[in-house]
Amino acid sequence: MTPEALAEARSSSTVALELGIGCLNDLCRAEGIFADMRNGRWSQATDAVGPLAKRFLTFARKNRRLIIAPPQLPADPENDEEWLWEGQKFHTTYPCRAIITQRELADIYTDNPVVSIERLNQTGWWGERSPSKFVNRTTADYLRALDLILHHSNSLMFIDAYIDPLADNYREFPHLLLATRINDFRPLIEIHRASWRRINGQNQVQGLAQWIADFEVWSNLLAGAGLKATVFLWEKMHDRYLISDLVGINVPYGFDISADANDTSTWTRLGPTERDQQQREFDIACDVHRRVGCFEIGAN
């Protein structure tokens, strides 16, 4: 988004701009993430635009919807059109749903995904937004679907009773964990699984020492990348989720993979209330599932 997209002086009317900002706020409440381009220079420039811009930035920051994006062009933008060029270059590297700008620039730059903030809710993708997504049960598709989440979340909870270093269908799960390393950034990673293992149709509980031994290979992989995670063992658990500080997702089949190319799963985004509820249920202070033990893997 260009800074002056939020400028009253650039809008056809204050009412039209406020309606557009209302759409932005809807995105903040759900799935939207906004690039704070040039390592935060964008938010500085936007903050100077006016009171409506300040109000939106406050709301976006409160909901953790701004992600720091590195510079794309050699020089800092000096006007809104140059910010648009920066956004277009960013889009070639990190595909975006929209590059939002003020109406005059949107009338000049008509190629997708450039759109006027005043016409945001008239775009095709706005009407097609959905809380659910079909994914192939492959690591490659998981990584594509979770790209922004894995790269920009401060905390990640992988909740799946069957995550198992010894299970062939989870052999590629560490790729999801390793994808969270961006430069020197290290998110807080938690793995929540059952204290039992399903063997011959029966749940067989095993001791903490054996679980630590079973996770040793994954521990070494994480340590090599400078990452660490905490593994929690629970007496009972059922549904499977990915919970981060950015979003919560119900993943019915968990994070295992299938050899059948036609196997798909439907992931569903949780609302903020449901996400917070699941996060609380797997807090160490909560007794909904009864924690049996925990241990750390990876870097010290």
Beta strands, then each sheet from edge to edge (+ up, - down):
strand 1: 34-36
strand 2: 66-68
strand 3: 99-101
strand 4: 114-116
strand 5: 132-136
strand 6: 155-159
strand 7: 188-194
strand 8: 196-199
strand 9: 202-205
strand 10: 228-234
strand 11: 241-244
strand 12: 248-250
strand 13: 264-269
strand 14: 291-298
sheet 1: 1+ 2+
sheet 2: 3+ 4+
sheet 3: 5+ 13- 12+ 11- 6+ 7+ 10+ 14-
sheet 4: 8+ 9-
end
